[in-house]
């Protein structure tokens, strides 16, 4: 009889402990939700575009990313193509890149590119419940400040893919202290081709002008003769490697922009268009990770010619 009583009491105590444990967990989850640490009900789907099929990615190249964003739980979340270039209000959209070939390396964050094409415009900024948007971006480089000598800082160009090996990246959307994370995208990165190794060394030692090669939308109308000539030399003097193709596309876009400038005379417009065409014709058969970039530039030139 006593043994039965003891068994009954032990069972009761186990039940009480289980109830208390569950209550504690529920309380913790409830508190974390109040503190804004619950995930956003946003679905992010990241993919590499079909243009990369069968194409090797080399060190110091850009990786295009196609991104689908769907709102499943919020009445409205901030969303704009500006997110590709930096924070938009309280929202950010970044790629976190992990170098799997060396687990000691920390994850690095990169913006998805100000030149990204998307269906986010000034007319439809924000994402309502049930809506989805398609964004096109790329992961490439960023500028960091480094101390050269005491009191002297220098801008250095940092690549998302500086070494050969396997990388994994996620796209992270953050808003009001909460986050949504995409699926993982993994990519194998190869050593630079022989005819591109000198170009990579040049890029490693570039600053802001190197950023303009990957993000020509950042380049001002007057970038300064020294920086512009550095990009032009990479475009003209280093053969048919992908890095020179990036520089050619950047120089073509720069000349298209000058040809479109208000008040430009017809002679100067013609000169800039011919310069742009010359750079575009130099892009190799291997081409850019997004071939439509060069085609869009050609379309712009044809529109200028039709004026």
Buried (B, 14 or more C-beta within 10 A) or exposed (E): EEEEEEEEEEEEEEEEEEEEEEEEEEEEEEEEEEEEEBEBBBBBBBBBBEBBEEEEBBBBBBBBBBBBBBBEBBEEBBBBBBBBBEBBEEBBBBBBBBBEEEEEBEEBEBBBBBBBBBEBEEEEBBBEEEBBBEBBBBBBBBBEEEEEEEEEEEBBBBBBBBBBBEBBBBBBBBBEEBBBBBEEBEBEBEBBBEBBBBBBEBBBEBBBBBBBBBBBEBBEEEBEEEBBEBBBEBBBEBBBBBBBBBBBBBBBBBBBBBBBEEEBEEEEBBBBBEBBBBBBEBBBEEBBBBEEBBEBBBEBBEEBEEE
